Amino acid sequence: MAPTQQESAAASPPSIAALDRLMTSYQQADPEAPAALIGALSPALLRFFRTQDLMSREQADDLLQETWLRIHRVRHTYRPGQPVLPWVYAIARRVRVDGYRRTRRIRAHEIATEMLPEPRPRFETRNSLPAFETLVAVLPEAQREVVTMLKAGGLSLEEVARATSCTVGAVKQKASRAYERLRRLLQEEKNELP
């Protein structure tokens, strides 16, 4: 018995060409295409949201849901033959920015209460590397976004450039500066070990 499209998507991530075909099928009202796309892209998008503003799982889930709603509404704007990942990440980026703005507006009108700030997450064990989210937390937002798209999302430099409306050179520069900062951080942590 051959596995369904959804089962095979869960077993191994589909290729970029397969994602492009799924999006084209989605535009043509294939009933299995949305579930396959969601299954294939949601983990990377969720990680993208979680690492950007160090938000909670619930906030990231909300942004992920909003992203898929927007993708559904604007699926007609996807041009078959074009890479789908930059198109999806551009939408996700706009959803994240809109969510940030909405949160800022709400916080500006709320009454502040006295709460103790949460301590910054420390490395669990000093003998292991910190989690990806912990590492990228120290980066400025633009660098964090680029590194997350490159490493967690698996996008190429050109795809990140399209998704962020930057040049490839600017993406390379942000990534290079982020990697250098992370190297220094890891070296400092290593030097602090007994």
C-alpha positions in Angstrom: 0.0 0.0 0.0 1.5 3.3 -1.1 1.8 6.1 1.6 -0.5 9.1 1.1 0.9 12.5 0.2 0.5 13.6 3.8 2.3 10.6 5.3 5.2 10.9 2.9 5.5 14.7 3.8 5.7 13.8 7.4 8.4 11.1 6.8 10.9 13.4 5.0 10.7 17.1 4.1 9.7 17.6 0.5 12.1 19.1 -2.0 11.8 22.7 -3.1 10.4 21.6 -6.5 7.8 19.4 -4.6 6.8 22.5 -2.5 6.4 24.5 -5.7 4.2 21.8 -7.2 2.1 21.6 -4.0 1.5 25.3 -4.1 0.5 25.2 -7.7 -1.9 22.3 -6.8 -3.2 24.3 -3.9 -4.0 27.2 -6.4 -5.8 24.6 -8.6 -8.0 23.5 -5.6 -6.4 20.2 -5.0 -7.9 19.2 -1.6 -4.7 17.4 -0.4 -2.3 20.2 -1.2 -3.0 22.5 1.7 -2.5 19.8 4.4 0.7 18.7 2.7 2.0 22.3 2.5 1.1 23.0 6.1 2.7 19.8 7.3 5.9 20.5 5.4 6.4 24.2 6.2 4.8 24.7 9.6 7.7 23.5 11.7 10.2 25.8 10.0 7.7 28.8 10.2 7.0 28.1 13.8 10.8 28.1 14.5 11.1 31.4 12.5 8.5 33.0 14.8 9.9 31.6 18.0 13.4 32.8 17.4 12.5 36.3 16.1 11.2 38.0 19.2 11.6 35.2 21.7 7.9 34.8 22.0 6.0 32.1 23.7 4.8 29.0 21.9 1.2 30.3 22.0 2.1 33.6 20.4 4.1 31.8 17.7 1.2 29.4 17.1 -1.1 32.4 16.7 1.2 34.0 14.1 1.6 30.7 12.3 -2.2 30.4 12.1 -2.5 33.9 10.8 0.2 33.2 8.2 -1.7 30.2 6.9 -4.9 32.3 6.8 -3.1 35.0 4.8 -1.5 32.5 2.5 -5.0 31.1 1.8 -6.4 34.5 1.1 -3.6 35.5 -1.3 -2.7 32.2 -2.8 -3.8 33.6 -6.2 -0.8 35.9 -6.1 1.7 33.1 -6.1 3.3 32.8 -9.6 3.7 29.1 -10.7 7.3 28.5 -11.6 8.6 30.9 -9.0 10.2 29.5 -5.7 7.5 29.2 -3.1 9.7 29.6 0.0 10.6 33.3 -0.4 6.9 34.0 -1.1 5.8 32.2 2.1 8.6 33.7 4.2 7.7 37.2 2.9 4.1 36.7 4.1 5.3 35.2 7.4 7.6 38.2 7.9 4.7 40.7 7.3 2.5 38.7 9.7 5.3 38.9 12.4 5.7 42.7 11.9 1.9 43.2 12.1 1.8 41.0 15.2 4.6 43.1 16.8 2.8 46.3 16.0 -0.5 45.0 17.3 1.2 43.9 20.6 2.9 47.3 21.0 -0.4 49.1 20.5 -2.1 46.9 23.1 0.8 47.3 25.6 0.8 51.1 25.1 -2.8 51.2 26.3 -2.5 48.7 29.2 -1.9 49.7 32.7 1.6 48.5 33.8 1.6 46.2 36.8 4.6 45.4 39.0 5.9 42.1 37.9 9.4 40.7 38.3 11.2 40.3 35.1 11.9 36.8 34.0 15.5 35.8 34.2 17.4 35.5 30.9 17.6 31.8 29.9 21.0 30.4 30.8 22.6 27.4 29.3 21.2 24.2 30.8 24.5 22.4 31.1 27.9 23.9 30.6 29.2 20.9 28.7 26.7 21.2 25.8 25.9 23.8 23.2 23.0 26.1 23.9 19.8 25.8 22.0 19.4 27.6 18.7 16.8 29.9 20.1 19.1 30.8 23.0 22.0 31.5 20.7 20.2 33.8 18.3 18.4 35.7 21.1 21.5 37.9 21.5 21.4 39.0 17.8 19.8 42.1 16.6 16.4 41.5 15.0 17.6 41.8 11.3 20.5 39.4 11.9 18.3 37.0 13.9 15.8 37.0 11.0 18.4 36.2 8.4 20.1 33.5 10.4 16.8 31.8 11.2 15.7 31.9 7.5 19.1 30.5 6.4 19.6 27.9 9.1 16.2 26.9 10.4 14.2 27.6 7.2 16.8 26.3 4.8 16.4 29.1 2.4 19.2 30.2 0.0 20.8 33.7 0.1 18.7 34.7 -2.9 15.5 33.5 -1.3 16.2 35.3 1.9 17.0 38.4 -0.1 13.6 38.2 -1.8 11.7 37.5 1.4 13.3 40.4 3.3 13.3 42.8 0.3 17.1 43.2 0.7 20.0 42.6 -1.7 22.0 39.4 -1.6 25.0 41.4 -0.4 23.0 42.8 2.5 21.9 39.4 3.5 25.5 38.1 3.3 26.6 41.0 5.5 23.9 40.4 8.1 24.7 36.7 8.2 28.4 37.3 8.4 28.1 39.7 11.3 25.7 37.4 13.1 28.0 34.4 12.7 31.0 36.5 14.0 28.9 37.6 17.0 27.9 34.1 17.8 31.5 32.9 17.5 32.6 35.5 20.0 29.7 34.5 22.4 30.6 30.8 22.2 34.3 31.6 22.7 33.5 33.7 25.8 31.3 30.9 27.2 34.1 28.4 26.6 36.6 30.6 28.4 34.3 30.9 31.4 34.2 27.2 31.9 36.3 25.9 34.8 
